Amino acid sequence: MVDMVDMVDYVIPIRTGKIVINHKKCEECEVYECAKACSLYGRNIIRIKNGRPITFLGEEEIRRRDNECLACEINCPYDAIKIILDFPELDRGA
């Protein structure tokens, strides 16, 4: 389920982690490079609604579509998007 961590962070769960979007940082944005990059390099998980990046997809569809391309994070000019990937094997020191 997509959820709001607090009033600022919007979290989209993906197969191996989550996409965290700081909507406060998005307030100045008028170019929406994150959504453009997602449609160009990714699988259209991120869309813009009322000037903010969100998803319209359900959790299963996100997991099916996500290709972990990192394009939204790399192309965001406001550093508002962080992709957090879980690697439990690194936590164990393997």
Secondary structure, 3 states (H helix, E strand, C coil): CCEECCCCEEEEEECCEEEEEEHHHHCCCCCCHHHHHHHHHCCCCCEEECCEEECCCCHHHHHHHCCCCCHHHHHCCCCCEEEEECCHHHHCCC
